[in-house]
Amino acid sequence: MGIDLGTQSVRALLVGDDGAVRGSGAAPLGGRRDGVRHEQSPDDWWEAVRTAVGGALASGPGPVRALAVCGTSGTVLLTDGAGRPLTPGLMYDDGRATAEAALARVQPTWALPKAMWLLREQPSTAGVHLTHQPDHIVSRLVGRRTATDSSHALKTGYDLTTDTWPHDRLRALGLDPGLLPEVVRPGARLGEVGADGESATGIPAGTPVIAGMTDGCAAQIASGSLGVGSWNSVLGTTLVLKGVTAAPVHDSTGVVYNHRAPEGGWLPGGASGVGAGALGRAFPNADPARLDALAAAHEPSTALAYPLVSRGERFPFLAPDATPLLLGEPRSDADHWAALLQGVGHAERLCLDYLDHLGAPQDGPLTFTGGGSRSAYWNQLRTDILGRSVHIPRHSEPALGMAVLAAYGAGAAPTLADAAERMVGLSHVLRPDPARTARFLHPYLRMVDELERRGWLPSAVAAHARTRADALETS
């Protein structure tokens, strides 16, 4: 079983060794957004997990041999000694901890500055524990506080190179070692479902609970993109790119960061603020399929969009004050919709250009996953904007990635790649249309120019994007 704590919902999948989905369930999640503030209730996470798991078990007969949980990267809360929430969950894109981020020299949306902010707001820190989003669910399932995984701990300051908390640095920032959880590698066994966990969810007591990874890494596993040079683009509320490299990708700005794979390799990537969430904000009652069909008549759109979901950008450039961008006046709703779809594709291309600027290999396959990949039109549009072939997996959910990781952690496969090879299937491959790629080149370069003009995109990165565009155009 894989459980995915998403932004808008919780998903649970029960998956066989052959990758067949035997049961699925989902439950919606709400939250509070107010400017840069974004919170959710940990109690709502738990109730949504109970509902989603119940749906998966109702439609999927047979025992659960193991489970793993993923959450949104950088989402944290404070809990007491019994695991009870003392604060709301500060979500992955909550941007209030700007002063703390400056002290810690990381992005404001990382968990470390948010932890500092929460501790400053907390009346008393006696007996308080820092808890990542999946840790809260795992502790409810197991019945006690457990270790966290190094993937979720990364943005809290955990050093993946030495596999330790840098206690001296964190203590200087106000984080006492007693606040921090023990850390294990993804795929390690955290414990077993307890009696209370079984009573609440129906998952049998004694079911092994395996350490998970962040939702972006989970989607990468679900894509089967586990070879060096391969990349997975996860399009959900926001856009996340994750790849596989033999060594860490070094980025002095901190825009690209490196997760550690369960078996020791490196998974670099970044999380952008653009994504499908911008569609819902602009068209709250839209029929996406109808607007997709109409958008085909607007290639390219008369407007140019950089469709941030909320204020601030963190990949492929760091600009905390960046705001959603729409240049020009769309002629219709369909034209506006087209501008947003194309804008995400342009941002995705810039992400890949930035990764190339850092020297990250991209000679392996590129896959599309996430909720946005359910749109056939958008998939082909993004493929044409990028000008490269794209693989579409049979299932593209982070919950599937957690089921694969659970199988590996429970010993059902000798390596994670073996588990993925058995459980992840390819649906089809998309090929770019050179004529459409050429059609979108000018709008892409206009966007690069505008981002540079506003001071958001560094000039060296803009120049590299233009150089790559010239190379693609002449190839």
C-alpha positions, 0 to 999 in steps of 0.5 A: 500500500502507498499513501500520498498526502497531497495538497488537495487530497489524500490518495491510497493505492493497494498494488500487487507485485505485478503493478496491478492496482487492486484497490484505491481510495481518496479523500479531499483536503482543505486548508487556509491560504492567506497571502504567503500563509498556507496551513492545513490541520494535521487532524484533517490529514488523519481523517482523510487517511482513514477515508482513503485507506478505507476506500482502498481496502473496500475495493482491494481484497487480500492482506496488506504486506507493507505500506509507505507514506509520502508527503509534501516536501517541507511541510512541518508541525510541532507535536507534544511527547504523545504525538498530539499536534501543537500547531497547524501544519505549515505547508510546503509553500508557506512563506512567512519564515523569511527572516529565519530563512535569511539566518539559515541561508536557505529558501523561506519555504524550506522546513528549517526556517519554518521550524524556527518560526514555529518555535518562536511562536510557541509559548513553551518548547518543553517536551516539543518535537519537530514532526514532518507531515508523514511522521504524524500519520506514521506515528498514528498508525504505529502508536508511538513516535518513530524515526523520520526518513532522510528525504523529508528531513533534507529541508529541515537541515539534515546532512545527506552526505554525512547522514547526520544532523549538523547539531552545532549549526542547528543549535546556533539557529535555536533547534535543540537536538532533543526537538529533532527525530531520529533519521533513517534511509527511505526503505527502512522499517519504521515499525508495524501498524498497532492495534489503534491504527488497525481500529482506525483504518482497517490495516491489520495490526503487524503490517510493516510500515516502511520509511517513505520519501517526499511526494516528488521522489515518490512520483519519480519512483512511480515513473520508473525513472531510476537510471542515471540521466533520467528525469521525471516531471511531476505536474500537480498543483505545482511543478516538480522535476526530479532526476538521477545522477551519480554525484550531487548536482551543486548549486550555490543558490540552493535552487536545486537540491539533492535527495539521497536514493534508498540505495545511496545514489543521488536524486537532484531536482527542484520545485517550482511555483507554477502548475495546474493550481493556476488554472483552478485559481483563474477558472474555479468552475472550469471544464478542463476537457472543454477548454483544452479542446478550445485552446488548440486554436490558440497556439501560441496564445496572444498572452504570455503567462508565467502561471505561479500558483502563489507569490514567490518562485523557487525553481528554476530561479529564486525570487521570493517576490515574484508574482503571477505574470500575464503579459497581454490581454487574452481574447477569450477564456480559451485564449487565457486557458491556452496561455496558462497551459503554454506558460507551464510548458515554458517554465518546464523548459526553463527548468531543464535549461537550468539543470543543463546550466548546472551540468546535470546529465539529461541523456536518459528518458523524460517522463510525465507524471502527476495530475496534469499528465491526465490531460492528453492535450497538455502532455503533447503541448508540453512535449512540443514546447520541450522538443523532446520525446516523453514517456507516459507511465501506465500509472503516475501517482506518488501513491504508486511510488510508495507502494513500490518502495514498500515492496522493496523495504519489505524484501519483496525485491532485491533492489528498488529498481527491480521492484519498479521494473516489476510494478511500473508499466509504460503506457506510451511515448510521445514524440515532438512535432518539430513545426509546433516546437518552432512555433513556441520558440519565440514565446519561450524566448520572450518569457526568458527576456521578461523574467531577466528584465524583471530581475528574477532570472539571472542573466547567465541562466537566461543566456544559457537558455538562449544558447540551448534554443539556438542549438535546438533550432539549428539541429 
